[in-house]
Amino acid sequence: MSGRLRGSASIVGLGQTEFSKSAGRSETRLAAEAIVSALADAGLPVESVDGLVSYTIDPVEETELVRSVGIPEVRWSSRVPYGGGGSQGVLLHAAAAVAAGVAEVVVAYRAVKARSGARVGRAEVSGRASSSHAGTTAGQWCTPYGVLTPASWMALNATRYMHASGATSEDFGRAVVQMRAYAAANPNAHFAGRPITLADHQASRWIAEPCIRLFDCCQETDGAVALVVTGADRAADSRAPVAVAAAAGAGVFEEEVASNHYRPDLSVMDSSVALAAQLFDEGGVGRDEIDVAMIYDAFSPILLMQLESLGFCGRGEAKDFVADGHLGPGGRLPCNTNGGLIGGGYIHGLNLTGEAVRQLRGESCNQVGGATTVLVTSSRTGVVLRRG
């Protein structure tokens, strides 16, 4: 699929609300604000929109959103599974709709009140996780044993990864320090102006010992992001088009929505291995072409696991790759230049796509000079974006 869609669609508009801990308005209104902003950025009227794409675990009802924004007719509507793990799948869906000719202007969006609303990372006093994952197979097996939140779900994989790779909490902390340095220079980030040292990271309290400390966790955030996708021909007239060079999804057998406890080796992100095969081997993109990477960092261990599974370093080598400073400015793979989900905010991964667009437009707070190709992944879904 990634090869057949190559170059057929472009992102022509980007919009977002402020990111906060208390938005004071509904998810539907946040989504509407981001969409209106994205359309203004694209120079397109609301009446031109004929497609909507989001992903699951989403409180926004499409019919209410259409009414709020004033979209006259929707010809394409879809949602990608896996929650934040499917975040980049919205571009695959949008590009497919455009390439198939069933829609001309598709808006991909995400709106959440992950801090002031229902918090996925919090367990209720009753012992049940306060998230829709609780009813899944994983929830039924994990909840009776106190594995109640995404941090505890991921801890099972992260602990096995530490055993297999020799990675330590300090190794995870080195990645966090680099993300927080980017966030410190981003006025829109949650941790704007607040870099940390490795000692600060190590002093933060345990959330799931021995692998996840407080500073290893993303920032549950209120806010919304929207992207406008059109065909490449129509995009040529836009202000600053960003081409979808490749897009892919890889949900593998026995995976769960937000965990991966049934695969043969818990230390490997098999979905990212499959995703890399589609983006790089089938998509015609070389890893050495990637100027900037935006890699889903809901928790710092999965950032290192993805670096290996995507093929940027060998098995067990991510800790050394990070220690050598390759994620930071001037490194081999500048990563999450908005501060990522850990330092910037957590709009279930779509804010990483927004930062990729800014990098390719030359508008990032932490601009990488000469960036023409950016990879954005969320473990199970991914895109390669190119300037123009």
N, C-alpha and C positions, 0 to 999 in steps of 0.2 A: 504493500500500500504506500509506503513512504516514497518509493521510487516513482510510482505512477502519479503522485501528487507533486512531484518536484517542480517548484517554480510556478505552480498554477494559481497561487493565492498570496496575498500580501496583507500585512497589518497596516492600516492607514490612519487609525485613530487610537489614542490612549487617554483614558480618564480614570481618576481615582478621587475618593474623598480623603479627608484627613484620617490618619490612623490614631486611635485613642483607646482609652480604657473605659470610656462611657460616652457613646455617641449621642444618646438622648433622643434617638429616633429609630424607626423600625428598619429591619433589613431590606424591606421592599423600597423604602424611601432612599436608603443608602445606595441600593442597586440603581434606582432611577437617576440619582444624582451623578453617579459614575458614568452611566450610559449617555446622559445628556452631555456631559463633559467630553466624553470620547468622540461623540458625533460632531461637536463643535471643533474639536481638534482635527477631525477628518474633513471638515468643511462640508458635511452631508446633512440633509434635513432628516428629521425623525421619520418622515413619510417614506424614505428610501429603505428603511430596515424591513427585511422580510425573513430574517432568521434569528433565532436565539439559542444559545448553547450554554449550559452550566454543568455542574457535576453533583453527585449525590451527597446526602447528608446536608441538604440545603433547605432552609425554611422559606425561601421566596417562592411564591406561587406564580407561575407564568401568566395566568390570566389577569391577576392583580397587577403584575408588572407591566403588561401590555396596556392596561387601562391607565396606569400611572404615567407612563411615558407618552402615550398617545400613538402607538404603532397601529396603523390601519389594518394590516393583514400580515399574518405570520405563515410562511410557506414551509419553513423548516424549524423544528424544535427538537432538541435532544439533550440528554444528560449522560455524562460519563460515569461509570461506576468507580468505587474505591475512594471516594472522598478526595482529600488532598493528594493522594497518590495518583489520582486521575486528572490532576489540574492541567497538565499540558495536553491531555487528550481533547480539550475543547478546541484547540487549533487543528487537530486532526479532523474532528467532526466539521468544523467550520470550513476548512479547506476542501474536504470531501463534498460538502454541499455546494460550494462554489464551483468546483471542478465538474460536478455532475449537472450543473445548470439548474438545480432545483431552487436555488436562492442566489441573490446577487450581493446583498449586504447583510452579513451575519455578525451579530454582536455576541461575544463571549464574555461572561461576567461572573463575578463572585461577590456576595455580600454576606457578612457575618457580624454577629455581636458575640464574639468568642470570649469576651471578658465580662461585659455587663449582662449578657444573656446566659444561655446554657453553656457552661464551661465543660469541654470534653475532658480536661485534665483534672477534674474534681470528682471524688467519690462521695456519695451521699451517706448520711449517718446510718441509713438502713443497710449499708454494705453493698448497695448496687452502684455500678458506675453510672454517672449522670451523662450518658451518651446513648445514641441509637445503636452502638456496637453491642450493647449488653444482650440483645436478643439473638445475636449471631451464634454460630457453632462455637467460635472461640470464646465468646462471653459465657456460654453455658458451662464450658469446661473450666475456664479460668476464675470466674467470679467466686465460686465456693471456696477457693483456696487463697483469696485475698488479692488476686491479680486484677486490680480494678480500673486502672487508668492506662492511657497510652504509654506513659513512662515505664510502668511495670510490665506492660506487654513487650515493649521493645527491649527491656532489660534482659529478657531470656535470650534473645538473639545477640545482644551486645556482649553479654557475659561469655557466651560461647565464642564470639569473635575475638574477645580479649585472650581467651585460652588458646585459640588456634593461631593468632597472629603475634602474640606477645605484646599487644598494645596495652597501655595503661591509662589511668585517668589523666595523667599528665599529658599524654599524647593527644587525648581528646581536647584537653584544655588549650594546647597550642593552636589548634584550629579555631577554638572559640576566641582566643586573643586576637587572631587575625580578622575574624568576622566583626568583632567589637571595634577594631581600629577603623574599619570601613564605616561602621555605624556612627562612630564618633564624629565623622566628617560629613554626615548626612543629616541636615536639619529636620528632615521628616521622619527620622528613625526614632524608635522608642528610647534608645540609648545614645541619642545625639549628645556630643560633648563629653561622653563618659567611657573612655577606653579603660581596659583593665590589664593587669599583669597576670602571669601564670600563677603567682602567689595568691592573687585575688580569686582566681578560679578555684584553686585548691582549698581556699578558706570557705568557699560557699558550701552550704549544707547538703548532705546527701538527700536525694529524692529516691533513688533505687541503688543502694550500695551493691557492688563496687564499681558501677559503670556510669551512673547518671547523677551528676550534681545539679544544683539549682541553675548554675550558669550554663549547663549543657542543654537547657530546655528552651524551646521557642517561646515567643511572647504572645500569649493569647490576646487578641486585638479585636476592636470594633472597626469596621471600615468596609470599603468596596473598591474593586478594580474592574474596569471594562476595556475591552479591545474590539475594534471594528475591523472586520476582515472582508476583503473584496477580491475579485479576480485580478490577475496581474495587469490585464489591459486597462481596466478602470483605475487601478492604483497608480498608473503612470502619470495621471493628472494630479495626484495628491501632493501635499507639501513635503513629506518625508517618508516614503513607503519603506516597509521592512518586509523582505521576501521570506516566505516559509519555504526554506530549501529542502527540508525533510521533516516528516512528522510520523510518529509511531506510537503504538500502545502494545504492552506485553503483560497481560494478566495470565499467570501460569497456574497450572493445576495445584489444588490444595492451598492456595493463598487465601487469606482472610482480608476483610476490609482494611484494617489498620494493624495487622500483625502477620507473622509468617512462621507459624510454629509446627507446620506439618511437612515441610520440605526436608529432603534427606540431610542437608547440612545447614544448620541455623546460622552459621558464620558467613554464608554467601547470600547475596541478594540476587537470586536466580532471575527475577524479573528484570533487573538491570542488565544482566548478562544478555538476556534475550532482546532487550531494548537496544543495546549497543549493536547487536548483530543487524538489526533493522536500520538503525540510523547511519552506521558507518559502513558495514559490509554491503547492505542492499541499497542504502540511500546514496551511496556515491560520495560521502563526505569523509575526509581523512581526519583522524584525531589531531594531527599536526596542523590542521587548518583552524582549529578552535582558538580564538584569541581570548575569549572570556567564557567562563562557565558559571551557570546559575544552577546550583545543585541543592535539592530539597533537604533542608537541615532542621527538621522538626526536633531532632535530638542530634547532638554532635557525633555519636558513634555511627549513625547511618550515613553521615557525610563521608567518613573514611571508608565505610563498606562500599559505597557507591563509586568512589574513586577507583577502587580495585575492580569492581564488577563491570564498570564501564571501560576498563582497559587503559586508564591513564597511568597506572603503575601495576606491578605484579602483586600476586597474592601475598599478603603480609607486609607489603612495602609502603602502605599509605602513611603509616606513622613517620617514616623517614621522609617521604615526599612532603608532608606537612612541616616537619621539623626544619627542612631546608628552605622554608619560606616560599614555596611555590604557589601558595594560594594568595599571597599578598601582592601589593603593587610591585611590578618588576619581576614577579615570579613567572614560572613557566605556564601557569594556569590561574590567572587572577580569578577569584571565585567569590560570588555573592557580594558584589561591590556596593550594594545598598545596605550591607550589614546582615543580609540574609534574614531568615525567619527568627534566628536566635537574637540578632542585634537590632533588626529593623522593625519587624512586626510580622504577624502571621495572618495573612488573608488566604489561608489554606493553599499557599504556593503560587497563586496567580500574581502576587506582587513581585515575584522573581521574574516573571515574563515582562512585567512593566519595566523593570530595571534593564532587562535585555534590550527592549526597544529604546530606552534612553541611551544606552551605550552605543547602539548603532546609529542613533541620531546625533551623537556627540553632545548629549545633554545631561550626562551623569555627574553627580557630585564627586565621584571618584573615577573620572573618565580614564579609560585605558587608551593611550594614543594609538591611532591607526587601526582600531578594532573594526573588522568587517564581518566577522563570523562569530556568533554566540550560540552556545549550547545551553538549553534549559531542560532539566530533567526533574521528575518527581518519582523516582524509583520504578514506577510501572509505565509511565508515559513520558514522552520527550519530544522536543523539536530542535531543529537547527535553523537559526534565523540569520539572514544576510542583509547587509545594507543595500538599499535600492531595489 
